[in-house]
Amino acid sequence: MAQLFEAESKAFQEKLPELLQHSAGKFALVKGDRVDSVWTTYEDAIQAGYRAFGLDQFMVKRIEAVESVVRVTRFLVPQCRS
């Protein structure tokens, strides 16, 4: 079985050196095996993706030399306020 976003990840990595030269800090909208467009904000990229591709798979990724890692845990205990 193919990995989720395999084609998009590969396309992004192949195009990354060029993207870094011209669009570092922006967001790439990637569909299948190509970078579709570049956007200034994540929100703009997501909106463009839904307009262009509806609910089909697409990826939005920040253009950066060193990828940021975001850690999320589901074991957080919510605080109750009384």
N, C-alpha and C positions, 0 to 999 in steps of 0.2 A: 504494500500500500504506500502511496506517495505521501510525503510529509506535508502538513498544512503549510501553505505559503512557500513551498519549495521553489517554484518558478519565480515568484516575486522576490524572494530573498536573493536568489542567484542573480537576477537582473539588476537588483539594487547594488550588490557587491561589485558586479562588473562595471557599472556606471559610476561608482563612488569616487574614483580619482578625479574624473571630470566634474562631477557635482561639487566636490570640495573646492575646486578652483573658482567656481562661479556662484555657488549657492550655499555655502557653509552656513549652518544655523537655521536654514529654512526646512521645509518639509516636502518630501517626494511622495507623489501619488503613484503607486505601482500597480499595474494590472497585468497578470500573466508574466510574459517574458520581456516586458518593456516598462520603462519609466514614462508614465503618461504625461506628467506635468509637475511643476514645482510651485509651492505656495509659501507665503510669508508666515502664516499661522497654521497650527494644527487644525483649528476649527474650519478654516477656509478649505484646507485639503480634504477633510472629511466630507464637508458639504459637496465639494466638487465630485468626490468619489460616489456619493449616493446619487447625485444628479446624473452622472455618466453611466454608472453600473448598477444602480438600484441595489438589490440585496445580493447580487453576485459578489464573490470574493474579490477583495482588493486590499492593498496594504498602504498605510501611511507611515512613513518613517522619517525621523529627524536626520538631517544630513550633518554628520559630525565625524571627525577623525577617530575619536575614541568613543565607542558606544556607551551611553549611560546605562547603568543597571538600576532598575527599580525593583525593590523587594516588597512584596505584599504578602501578608500572612492572614489567614482566615481565623487564627486563634486569638484575635483581639477580644477583650472583654469590654462590652459597652458599659459606659458609666451611666448610672441611673441618676436622674435629677428629681429631687422632690420639691 
